[in-house]
Every structure is written in C-alpha cells, then in structure tokens.
Amino acid sequence: MSGYWLLKTEPEEYSFDQLVADRRTVWDGVSNNLALKYLRKMKMGDKVLVYHTGNERAVVGIAEVMSNPYPDPDADDDKQVVIKIKPIRKLPYPVPLADIKGNKTFKDFELVRISRLSVVPVKKIYWSTILGMGGL
C-alpha cells in the first residue's frame, strides 16, 4: 500500500517542470525536525503531490518516491536524509492553497494547519480531492 505525501518547493529554485526535464531528482534540503520525521517515513513507491511555494502557492504535479530515505551524502549531520523522486504528471489545473483552505474537507490537513512544513503526510481523502480539483 502506497503512502501519500506533499513536498513543497520554491519554483524559482526547483520547479515541477524542472523535475519533468530532469526525469528524476534527489529531494534534499529538508531541515525542520518534523518534516525530516515525515521524510524518514517515506517508502519507495509512495506518491507525492508537488507544491509550489512563493507567489504560486499551489499543488502542480504528482511524483513517485524512487528510493527509501537514506543519509544525505552532502550533509555533515547524520539526521539529514534524502529521497529520490520521479515525476508522474503535471496536474491539468494547479490547485491553489486558497482553494484548499476554502474547502472544509481540509480543515485538519497539515498543509493548512502547519503551513511552514515542507513535507507533510496526505490522507487518502485529501489526495483524491486534490486530484479532482486539479482535473484528474
């Protein structure tokens, strides 16, 4: 059974389109303790919503986790972990954070409750609702 997650990225630093062009990437740079805890729970085959921060503030695509978490080879801290992901597809329509916040289904979603986290778990109902909002 796959897990479902949301990863945030600043599109000026690394966008979903760049992930599509690269065909895969190492997801690194997570430093918040709770976000790292969630990253450590990811498993190969889990599905990911890619969320653009900054001016966009929207879920824009779907990716898949290609590796279990492993120590970040570029970090001096053993607690730092990374995963590999690959794109699955861009959403036909981005799903803005304002639309997510405006939907009562998401009242307990950590994206809404703890907005600073760069990695959050996604319940199945959130996953399917966001995909529907995004045109899938």
DSSP file (Angstrom, degrees, kcal/mol; ACC not computed):
  #  RESIDUE AA STRUCTURE BP1 BP2  ACC     N-H-->O    O-->H-N    N-H-->O    O-->H-N    TCO  KAPPA ALPHA  PHI   PSI    X-CA   Y-CA   Z-CA
    1    1 A M              0   0    0      0, 0.0     2,-0.1     0, 0.0    45,-0.1   0.000 360.0 360.0 360.0 127.9    0.0    0.0    0.0
    2    2 A S        -     0   0    0     43,-0.1     2,-0.2    44,-0.1    44,-0.1  -0.438 360.0-137.1 -76.5 148.6    1.4    3.3   -1.0
    3    3 A G        -     0   0    0     40,-0.2    44,-2.6    -2,-0.1     2,-0.4  -0.625  16.0-134.8 -93.8 164.1    1.7    6.3    1.3
    4    4 A Y  E     +a   47   0A   0    118,-0.3   118,-2.7    -2,-0.2     2,-0.3  -0.980  28.5 167.3-127.0 136.0    0.7    9.8    0.2
    5    5 A W  E     -aB  48 121A   0     42,-1.9    44,-2.9    -2,-0.4     2,-0.4  -0.879  27.8-137.0-140.6 165.7    2.8   12.9    0.8
    6    6 A L  E     -aB  49 120A   0    114,-2.3   114,-2.1    -2,-0.3     2,-0.4  -0.999  16.6-167.3-128.7 130.6    3.2   16.5   -0.2
    7    7 A L  E     -aB  50 119A   0     42,-2.7    44,-2.9    -2,-0.4     2,-0.3  -0.962  11.0-146.1-116.3 133.6    6.5   18.1   -0.9
    8    8 A K  E     +a   51   0A   0    110,-2.4     2,-0.3    -2,-0.4    44,-0.2  -0.767  19.7 174.6 -99.3 144.0    7.0   21.9   -1.2
    9    9 A T  E     -a   52   0A   0     42,-2.6    44,-2.4    -2,-0.3     7,-0.1  -0.996  36.5-119.4-145.0 145.9    9.4   23.5   -3.4
   10   10 A E    >>  -     0   0    0     -2,-0.3     4,-2.7    42,-0.2     3,-1.7  -0.769  26.9-145.3 -80.1 115.3   10.2   27.1   -4.4
   11   11 A P  T 34 S+     0   0    0      0, 0.0     4,-0.3     0, 0.0    -1,-0.2   0.772  97.3  58.3 -60.8 -25.8    9.6   27.1   -8.2
   12   12 A E  T 34 S+     0   0    0      2,-0.2     3,-0.1     1,-0.1    -2,-0.0   0.785 114.8  38.1 -71.2 -25.2   12.4   29.6   -8.8
   13   13 A E  T <4 S-     0   0    0     -3,-1.7     2,-0.2     1,-0.2    -1,-0.1   0.883 142.2 -10.2 -89.3 -46.5   14.8   27.1   -7.2
   14   14 A Y  S  < S-     0   0    0     -4,-2.7    -1,-0.2     4,-0.0    -2,-0.2  -0.768  73.1-168.7-158.6 107.0   13.4   23.8   -8.5
   15   15 A S     >  -     0   0    0     -4,-0.3     4,-1.8    -2,-0.2     5,-0.1  -0.443  36.9-111.4 -95.2 167.0   10.1   23.6  -10.3
   16   16 A F  H  > S+     0   0    0      1,-0.2     4,-2.5     2,-0.2     5,-0.2   0.881 120.1  57.7 -62.4 -37.9    7.9   20.7  -11.3
   17   17 A D  H  > S+     0   0    0      1,-0.2     4,-2.3     2,-0.2    -1,-0.2   0.877 104.9  51.0 -59.9 -37.0    8.8   21.5  -14.9
   18   18 A Q  H  > S+     0   0    0      2,-0.2     4,-2.8     1,-0.2    -1,-0.2   0.897 107.8  52.4 -67.0 -39.3   12.4   21.1  -14.0
   19   19 A L  H  X S+     0   0    0     -4,-1.8     4,-2.0     2,-0.2    -2,-0.2   0.918 109.4  49.7 -60.2 -43.4   11.7   17.7  -12.4
   20   20 A V  H  < S+     0   0    0     -4,-2.5    -2,-0.2     2,-0.2    -1,-0.2   0.926 112.7  47.0 -60.3 -44.7   10.0   16.6  -15.6
   21   21 A A  H  < S+     0   0    0     -4,-2.3    -2,-0.2     1,-0.2    -1,-0.2   0.892 116.1  43.9 -64.4 -40.0   13.0   17.8  -17.6
   22   22 A D  H  < S-     0   0    0     -4,-2.8    -1,-0.2    -5,-0.1    -2,-0.2   0.729  94.7-147.0 -77.0 -22.6   15.4   16.0  -15.3
   23   23 A R  S  < S+     0   0    0     -4,-2.0     2,-0.3    -5,-0.2    -3,-0.1   0.242  74.4  15.8  71.2 -11.7   13.2   12.9  -15.1
   24   24 A R        -     0   0    0     -5,-0.2     2,-0.3    62,-0.2    62,-0.2  -0.917  67.1-174.9-174.7 158.0   14.3   12.3  -11.5
   25   25 A T  E     -C   85   0A   0     60,-2.2    60,-2.5    -2,-0.3     2,-0.6  -0.988  32.0-109.6-155.2 162.0   16.0   14.1   -8.7
   26   26 A V  E     -C   84   0A   0     -2,-0.3     2,-0.8    58,-0.2    58,-0.3  -0.877  33.9-140.6 -91.4 123.7   17.3   13.8   -5.2
   27   27 A W  E     +C   83   0A   0     56,-3.6    56,-1.2    -2,-0.6     2,-0.2  -0.780  43.0 145.2 -90.1 110.7   15.0   15.6   -2.8
   28   28 A D        +     0   0    0     -2,-0.8     3,-0.1    54,-0.2    54,-0.1  -0.653  26.0  76.2-132.6-174.6   17.2   17.3   -0.2
   29   29 A G        +     0   0    0      1,-0.3     2,-0.5    -2,-0.2    -1,-0.1   0.515  54.8 142.4  85.6   5.7   17.4   20.4    1.9
   30   30 A V        +     0   0    0     51,-0.3    -1,-0.3     1,-0.2    51,-0.2  -0.691  10.1 156.0 -81.2 125.4   14.8   19.4    4.5
   31   31 A S        +     0   0    0     -2,-0.5    -1,-0.2    -3,-0.1     2,-0.1   0.621  32.8 105.5-125.0 -21.9   15.9   20.7    7.9
   32   32 A N     >  -     0   0    0      1,-0.1     4,-2.8     2,-0.0     5,-0.2  -0.414  69.4-132.6 -63.8 135.5   12.8   21.0   10.0
   33   33 A N  H  > S+     0   0    0      1,-0.2     4,-2.1     2,-0.2    -1,-0.1   0.895 104.4  44.9 -60.5 -43.9   12.7   18.2   12.6
   34   34 A L  H  > S+     0   0    0      2,-0.2     4,-2.1     1,-0.2    -1,-0.2   0.912 113.8  50.0 -68.4 -41.0    9.0   17.3   12.0
   35   35 A A  H  > S+     0   0    0      1,-0.2     4,-2.5     2,-0.2    -2,-0.2   0.899 111.2  49.8 -62.2 -40.1    9.4   17.5    8.2
   36   36 A L  H  X S+     0   0    0     -4,-2.8     4,-2.4     2,-0.2    -1,-0.2   0.881 106.7  55.5 -65.1 -37.9   12.5   15.2    8.5
   37   37 A K  H  X S+     0   0    0     -4,-2.1     4,-0.7    -5,-0.2    -2,-0.2   0.924 110.9  44.8 -59.1 -44.2   10.5   12.8   10.6
   38   38 A Y  H >X S+     0   0    0     -4,-2.1     3,-1.0     1,-0.2     4,-0.6   0.906 110.2  54.0 -66.9 -41.4    7.9   12.6    7.8
   39   39 A L  H >< S+     0   0    0     -4,-2.5     3,-1.2     1,-0.3    -2,-0.2   0.890 104.5  55.7 -59.7 -38.8   10.7   12.3    5.1
   40   40 A R  H 3< S+     0   0    0     -4,-2.4    -1,-0.3     1,-0.2    -2,-0.2   0.724 103.0  57.1 -66.1 -21.3   12.1    9.3    7.0
   41   41 A K  H << S+     0   0    0     -3,-1.0    -1,-0.2    -4,-0.7    -2,-0.2   0.577  82.9 108.7 -86.0 -10.5    8.7    7.6    6.8
   42   42 A M    <<  -     0   0    0     -3,-1.2     2,-0.3    -4,-0.6    -3,-0.0  -0.340  52.2-161.7 -69.0 149.4    8.5    7.7    3.0
   43   43 A K    >   -     0   0    0     25,-0.2     3,-2.4   -40,-0.0    22,-0.2  -0.933  31.8 -85.9-130.9 153.2    8.9    4.5    1.1
   44   44 A M  T 3  S+     0   0    0     -2,-0.3    22,-0.2     1,-0.3     3,-0.1  -0.351 117.2  28.9 -54.5 133.0    9.8    3.6   -2.4
   45   45 A G  T 3  S+     0   0    0     20,-3.2    -1,-0.3     1,-0.4    21,-0.1   0.202  86.4 134.9  96.2 -14.7    6.6    3.6   -4.5
   46   46 A D    <   -     0   0    0     -3,-2.4    19,-2.8   -44,-0.1    -1,-0.4  -0.292  54.1-122.0 -62.4 154.2    4.8    6.2   -2.3
   47   47 A K  E     -aD   4  64A   0    -44,-2.6   -42,-1.9    17,-0.2     2,-0.4  -0.757  24.6-158.8-103.2 149.0    3.0    9.0   -4.2
   48   48 A V  E     -aD   5  63A   0     15,-2.8    15,-2.7    -2,-0.3     2,-0.5  -0.983  15.0-146.8-132.7 133.6    3.8   12.7   -3.8
   49   49 A L  E     -aD   6  62A   0    -44,-2.9   -42,-2.7    -2,-0.4     2,-0.6  -0.875  24.0-142.8 -90.1 130.0    1.9   15.9   -4.5
   50   50 A V  E     -aD   7  61A   0     11,-2.8    10,-2.9    -2,-0.5    11,-1.3  -0.860  17.5-164.9 -98.5 125.1    4.4   18.6   -5.6
   51   51 A Y  E     -aD   8  59A   0    -44,-2.9   -42,-2.6    -2,-0.6     2,-0.5  -0.929  11.7-143.6-115.6 127.0    3.5   22.0   -4.2
   52   52 A H  E     -aD   9  58A   0      6,-3.0     6,-1.6    -2,-0.5     5,-0.3  -0.793  19.2-165.1 -89.2 127.6    5.0   25.3   -5.5
   53   53 A T    >>  +     0   0    0    -44,-2.4     3,-1.1    -2,-0.5     4,-0.7   0.029  52.0  52.3 -88.5-158.4    5.5   27.9   -2.7
   54   54 A G  T 34 S-     0   0    0      1,-0.2   -44,-0.0     2,-0.2    -2,-0.0  -0.396 123.5 -13.5  69.3-138.0    6.2   31.6   -3.2
   55   55 A N  T 34 S+     0   0    0      1,-0.2    -1,-0.2    -2,-0.1    -2,-0.0   0.770 137.3  54.8 -71.5 -25.5    3.8   33.5   -5.4
   56   56 A E  T <4  +     0   0    0     -3,-1.1    41,-0.3     2,-0.1    -2,-0.2   0.967  68.1 178.4 -74.4 -53.6    2.1   30.3   -6.8
   57   57 A R     <  +     0   0    0     -4,-0.7    40,-3.2    -5,-0.3    41,-0.3   0.951  39.9 118.9  46.5  63.4    1.1   28.5   -3.6
   58   58 A A  E    S-DE  52  96A   0     -6,-1.6    -6,-3.0    38,-0.3     2,-0.5  -0.997  72.4-110.2-154.0 149.8   -0.5   25.6   -5.5
   59   59 A V  E     +DE  51  95A   0     36,-2.5    36,-2.5    -2,-0.3    -8,-0.3  -0.735  41.7 168.8 -77.2 127.5   -0.2   21.9   -5.9
   60   60 A V  E     +     0   0A   0    -10,-2.9    31,-2.6    -2,-0.5     2,-0.3   0.612  47.4   3.6-120.5 -18.4    1.0   21.5   -9.5
   61   61 A G  E     -DE  50  90A   0    -11,-1.3   -11,-2.8    29,-0.3     2,-0.4  -0.967  56.2-114.2-162.1 174.7    2.0   17.9  -10.1
   62   62 A I  E     +DE  49  89A   0     27,-2.8    26,-3.2    -2,-0.3    27,-1.5  -0.953  30.6 174.4-121.3 138.7    2.3   14.3   -9.0
   63   63 A A  E     -DE  48  87A   0    -15,-2.7   -15,-2.8    -2,-0.4     2,-0.4  -0.842  21.9-129.5-134.3 172.3    5.6   12.4   -8.4
   64   64 A E  E     -DE  47  86A   0     22,-2.7    22,-2.1    -2,-0.3     2,-0.4  -0.982  22.4-117.8-128.1 140.2    6.7    9.0   -7.1
   65   65 A V  E     - E   0  85A   0    -19,-2.8   -20,-3.2    -2,-0.4    20,-0.3  -0.636  26.6-175.2 -75.8 125.5    9.2    8.1   -4.5
   66   66 A M        +     0   0    0     18,-3.5     2,-0.3    -2,-0.4    19,-0.2   0.487  63.3  29.1-102.0  -6.8   12.0    6.1   -6.1
   67   67 A S  S    S-     0   0    0     17,-0.9    17,-0.2   -24,-0.1    -1,-0.1  -0.992  78.8-109.4-148.8 153.5   14.1    5.2   -3.0
   68   68 A N        -     0   0    0     -2,-0.3   -25,-0.2     1,-0.1    16,-0.1  -0.473  62.1 -78.2 -70.9 158.4   13.7    4.7    0.7
   69   69 A P        +     0   0    0      0, 0.0    14,-0.2     0, 0.0    -1,-0.1  -0.274  57.6 178.1 -59.1 144.2   15.2    7.6    2.7
   70   70 A Y  E     -F   82   0B   0     12,-2.0    12,-2.5    -3,-0.1    -3,-0.0  -0.969  39.0 -74.8-144.5 159.2   19.0    7.5    3.0
   71   71 A P  E     -F   81   0B   0      0, 0.0    10,-0.3     0, 0.0     7,-0.1  -0.249  52.4-109.0 -57.8 137.9   21.6    9.7    4.7
   72   72 A D    >   -     0   0    0      8,-2.2     3,-1.5     5,-0.3     8,-0.1  -0.564  23.7-153.7 -68.2 115.0   22.3   12.9    2.8
   73   73 A P  T 3  S+     0   0    0      0, 0.0    -1,-0.2     0, 0.0     8,-0.0   0.700  92.9  51.9 -66.6 -16.8   25.8   12.4    1.3
   74   74 A D  T 3  S+     0   0    0      2,-0.0     2,-0.3    -3,-0.0    -2,-0.1   0.401  95.1  87.7 -98.6   2.1   26.3   16.2    1.2
   75   75 A A    <   -     0   0    0     -3,-1.5     0, 0.0     5,-0.1     0, 0.0  -0.761  62.9-150.8-105.8 149.1   25.4   16.9    4.9
   76   76 A D  S    S+     0   0    0     -2,-0.3     2,-0.5     2,-0.0    -1,-0.1   0.438  79.6  84.1 -89.2  -1.6   27.6   16.8    7.9
   77   77 A D    >   -     0   0    0      1,-0.1     3,-1.4    -5,-0.1    -5,-0.3  -0.904  68.3-150.9-109.7 123.9   24.6   15.8   10.1
   78   78 A D  T 3  S+     0   0    0     -2,-0.5    -1,-0.1     1,-0.3    -6,-0.1   0.716  95.7  65.4 -63.7 -20.7   23.5   12.1   10.3
   79   79 A K  T 3  S+     0   0    0     -8,-0.1     2,-0.3     2,-0.0    -1,-0.3   0.728  79.6  97.0 -75.1 -21.0   19.9   13.2   10.9
   80   80 A Q    <   +     0   0    0     -3,-1.4    -8,-2.2    -8,-0.1     2,-0.3  -0.546  54.7 177.0 -73.2 126.4   19.7   14.7    7.4
   81   81 A V  E     -F   71   0B   0     -2,-0.3   -51,-0.3   -10,-0.3     2,-0.3  -0.879  11.8-164.4-126.9 161.5   18.1   12.3    4.9
   82   82 A V  E     -F   70   0B   0    -12,-2.5   -12,-2.0    -2,-0.3     2,-0.3  -0.899   2.7-157.7-135.9 164.7   17.1   12.5    1.3
   83   83 A I  E     -C   27   0A   0    -56,-1.2   -56,-3.6    -2,-0.3     2,-0.4  -0.912  19.2-122.5-134.4 165.3   14.9   10.5   -1.1
   84   84 A K  E     -C   26   0A   0     -2,-0.3   -18,-3.5   -58,-0.3   -17,-0.9  -0.914  31.6-177.6-107.2 140.0   14.8   10.2   -4.9
   85   85 A I  E     -CE  25  65A   0    -60,-2.5   -60,-2.2    -2,-0.4   -20,-0.2  -0.938  13.4-160.1-133.1 158.7   11.7   11.1   -6.8
   86   86 A K  E     - E   0  64A   0    -22,-2.1   -22,-2.7    -2,-0.3   -62,-0.2  -0.974  29.7-105.7-132.7 150.1   10.5   11.0  -10.4
   87   87 A P  E     - E   0  63A   0      0, 0.0   -24,-0.3     0, 0.0     3,-0.1  -0.444  26.9-179.4 -73.7 147.6    7.6   12.9  -12.0
   88   88 A I  E     -     0   0A   0    -26,-3.2     2,-0.3     1,-0.3   -25,-0.2   0.733  63.4 -38.7-104.9 -56.1    4.4   11.1  -12.9
   89   89 A R  E     - E   0  62A   0    -27,-1.5   -27,-2.8     0, 0.0    -1,-0.3  -0.963  49.7-108.2-168.6 154.5    2.4   14.0  -14.4
   90   90 A K  E     - E   0  61A   0     -2,-0.3   -29,-0.3   -29,-0.2   -30,-0.0  -0.624  45.2-108.9 -79.6 143.6    1.6   17.7  -14.2
   91   91 A L  E     -     0   0A   0    -31,-2.6    44,-0.1    -2,-0.3    -1,-0.1  -0.526  19.1-129.3 -70.2 140.7   -2.0   18.4  -13.0
   92   92 A P  E    S+     0   0A   0      0, 0.0    43,-0.2     0, 0.0    -1,-0.1   0.867  99.0  23.3 -57.2 -35.1   -4.2   19.8  -15.7
   93   93 A Y  E    S-     0   0A   0     41,-1.9    43,-0.1   -34,-0.0   -34,-0.1  -0.994  89.2-120.4-133.1 126.5   -5.1   22.7  -13.4
   94   94 A P  E     -     0   0A   0      0, 0.0   -34,-0.2     0, 0.0    -4,-0.0  -0.334  23.7-133.9 -59.3 147.5   -3.0   23.9  -10.4
   95   95 A V  E     - E   0  59A   0    -36,-2.5   -36,-2.5    39,-0.0    39,-0.1  -0.889  22.8-142.2-108.0 102.6   -4.8   23.6   -7.1
   96   96 A P  E >>  - E   0  58A   0      0, 0.0     4,-1.7     0, 0.0     3,-0.5  -0.270  15.2-124.7 -67.4 148.2   -4.3   26.9   -5.2
   97   97 A L  H 3> S+     0   0    0    -40,-3.2     4,-3.1   -41,-0.3     5,-0.2   0.864 111.8  61.2 -56.9 -37.6   -3.7   26.9   -1.5
   98   98 A A  H 3> S+     0   0    0    -41,-0.3     4,-1.6     1,-0.2    -1,-0.2   0.887 104.4  48.0 -59.1 -39.2   -6.7   29.3   -1.2
   99   99 A D  H <4 S+     0   0    0     -3,-0.5     4,-0.3     2,-0.2    -1,-0.2   0.877 112.2  49.2 -68.8 -37.3   -9.0   26.7   -2.7
  100  100 A I  H >< S+     0   0    0     -4,-1.7     3,-1.4     1,-0.2     6,-0.4   0.940 112.2  47.6 -65.9 -46.9   -7.7   24.1   -0.3
  101  101 A K  H 3< S+     0   0    0     -4,-3.1    -1,-0.2     1,-0.3    -2,-0.2   0.816 108.6  56.4 -63.3 -29.9   -8.2   26.4    2.7
  102  102 A G  T 3< S+     0   0    0     -4,-1.6     2,-0.6    -5,-0.2    -1,-0.3   0.515  91.9  82.9 -80.4  -5.0  -11.7   27.2    1.4
  103  103 A N  S X  S-     0   0    0     -3,-1.4     3,-2.0    -4,-0.3     4,-0.0  -0.894  70.6-148.9-105.5 119.6  -12.7   23.5    1.4
  104  104 A K  G >  S+     0   0    0     -2,-0.6     3,-1.7     1,-0.3     4,-0.2   0.712  91.2  76.6 -61.0 -20.6  -13.8   22.1    4.8
  105  105 A T  G 3  S+     0   0    0      1,-0.3     3,-0.4     2,-0.1    -1,-0.3   0.836  96.7  48.4 -55.4 -31.8  -12.5   18.7    3.8
  106  106 A F  G X  S+     0   0    0     -3,-2.0     3,-1.6    -6,-0.4    -1,-0.3   0.196  71.3 116.0 -98.0  15.7   -9.0   20.0    4.5
  107  107 A K  T <  S+     0   0    0     -3,-1.7    -1,-0.2     1,-0.3    -2,-0.1   0.797  87.1  36.4 -60.0 -27.8   -9.6   21.6    7.9
  108  108 A D  T 3  S+     0   0    0     -3,-0.4    -1,-0.3    -4,-0.2     2,-0.2   0.349  86.9 124.4-103.9   5.8   -7.2   19.1    9.6
  109  109 A F    X>  -     0   0    0     -3,-1.6     4,-2.6     1,-0.1     3,-1.4  -0.478  62.7-136.8 -68.6 130.2   -4.7   18.9    6.8
  110  110 A E  H 3> S+     0   0    0     11,-0.3     4,-2.6     1,-0.3     7,-0.2   0.775 102.6  67.0 -62.7 -25.7   -1.2   19.8    8.0
  111  111 A L  H 34 S+     0   0    0     10,-0.2    -1,-0.3     1,-0.2   -10,-0.1   0.867 113.0  33.2 -58.6 -34.6   -0.7   21.9    4.8
  112  112 A V  H <4 S+     0   0    0     -3,-1.4     3,-0.5    -6,-0.3    -2,-0.2   0.874 125.5  41.2 -86.6 -44.1   -3.4   24.2    6.3
  113  113 A R  H  < S+     0   0    0     -4,-2.6     2,-0.4     1,-0.2    -3,-0.2   0.885 129.0  24.6 -75.9 -41.0   -2.6   23.8   10.0
  114  114 A I  S >< S+     0   0    0     -4,-2.6     3,-1.8    -5,-0.2    -1,-0.2  -0.665  72.2 172.6-126.2  73.4    1.2   23.9   10.0
  115  115 A S  T 3   +     0   0    0     -3,-0.5    -1,-0.1    -2,-0.4    -2,-0.1   0.657  67.4  67.4 -65.1 -18.2    2.0   25.8    6.8
  116  116 A R  T 3  S+     0   0    0      2,-0.0    -1,-0.3     0, 0.0     2,-0.1   0.687  74.9 106.1 -76.7 -16.6    5.7   26.1    7.3
  117  117 A L    <   -     0   0    0     -3,-1.8     3,-0.1    -7,-0.2    -3,-0.0  -0.407  53.7-162.1 -68.7 135.9    6.3   22.3    6.9
  118  118 A S  S    S+     0   0    0      1,-0.2  -110,-2.4    -2,-0.1     2,-0.4   0.564  80.8  42.6 -93.0 -10.4    8.0   21.4    3.6
  119  119 A V  E     +B    7   0A   0   -112,-0.2    -1,-0.2  -114,-0.0  -112,-0.2  -0.985  70.0 165.9-136.1 123.1    7.0   17.7    3.9
  120  120 A V  E     -B    6   0A   0   -114,-2.1  -114,-2.3    -2,-0.4     2,-0.1  -0.994  35.6-114.5-138.1 146.2    3.5   16.6    5.1
  121  121 A P  E     -B    5   0A   0      0, 0.0     2,-0.5     0, 0.0   -11,-0.3  -0.453  27.9-146.6 -71.9 152.3    1.5   13.4    5.0
  122  122 A V        -     0   0    0   -118,-2.7  -118,-0.3    -2,-0.1     2,-0.0  -0.980   8.1-135.6-125.4 119.3   -1.6   13.4    2.8
  123  123 A K     >  -     0   0    0     -2,-0.5     4,-2.6     1,-0.1     3,-0.4  -0.363  28.6-111.1 -67.0 153.4   -4.7   11.3    3.8
  124  124 A K  H  > S+     0   0    0      1,-0.2     4,-2.7     2,-0.2     5,-0.3   0.871 119.0  53.6 -54.3 -41.6   -6.3    9.4    1.0
  125  125 A I  H  > S+     0   0    0      1,-0.2     4,-2.0     2,-0.2    -1,-0.2   0.882 110.1  47.5 -64.0 -37.8   -9.4   11.7    1.1
  126  126 A Y  H  > S+     0   0    0     -3,-0.4     4,-2.9     2,-0.2     5,-0.2   0.930 111.8  51.7 -66.4 -44.0   -7.1   14.7    0.7
  127  127 A W  H  X S+     0   0    0     -4,-2.6     4,-2.5     1,-0.2    -2,-0.2   0.953 113.6  41.7 -56.2 -54.4   -5.2   13.0   -2.2
  128  128 A S  H  X S+     0   0    0     -4,-2.7     4,-2.1     1,-0.2    -1,-0.2   0.865 115.1  51.1 -67.2 -35.3   -8.3   12.1   -4.2
  129  129 A T  H  X S+     0   0    0     -4,-2.0     4,-2.5    -5,-0.3    -1,-0.2   0.925 111.2  47.3 -67.3 -43.6  -10.0   15.5   -3.5
  130  130 A I  H  X S+     0   0    0     -4,-2.9     4,-1.9     2,-0.2    -2,-0.2   0.915 111.2  51.4 -64.2 -42.3   -6.9   17.5   -4.6
  131  131 A L  H  <>S+     0   0    0     -4,-2.5     5,-3.0    -5,-0.2    -1,-0.2   0.918 110.8  49.1 -60.8 -41.7   -6.6   15.3   -7.8
  132  132 A G  H ><5S+     0   0    0     -4,-2.1     3,-1.4     4,-0.3    -2,-0.2   0.912 110.5  49.6 -61.8 -43.1  -10.3   16.0   -8.5
  133  133 A M  H 3<5S+     0   0    0     -4,-2.5    -1,-0.2     1,-0.3    -2,-0.2   0.811 109.2  54.5 -64.3 -29.4   -9.7   19.7   -8.0
  134  134 A G  T 3<5S-     0   0    0     -4,-1.9   -41,-1.9    -5,-0.2    -1,-0.3   0.362 126.1 -98.3 -88.4   5.1   -6.7   19.5  -10.3
  135  135 A G  T < 5       0   0    0     -3,-1.4    -3,-0.2   -43,-0.2    -2,-0.1   0.617 360.0 360.0  93.5  13.1   -8.7   17.9  -13.2
  136  136 A L      <       0   0    0     -5,-3.0    -4,-0.3    -6,-0.2    -5,-0.1   0.403 360.0 360.0-110.5 360.0   -7.9   14.3  -12.7
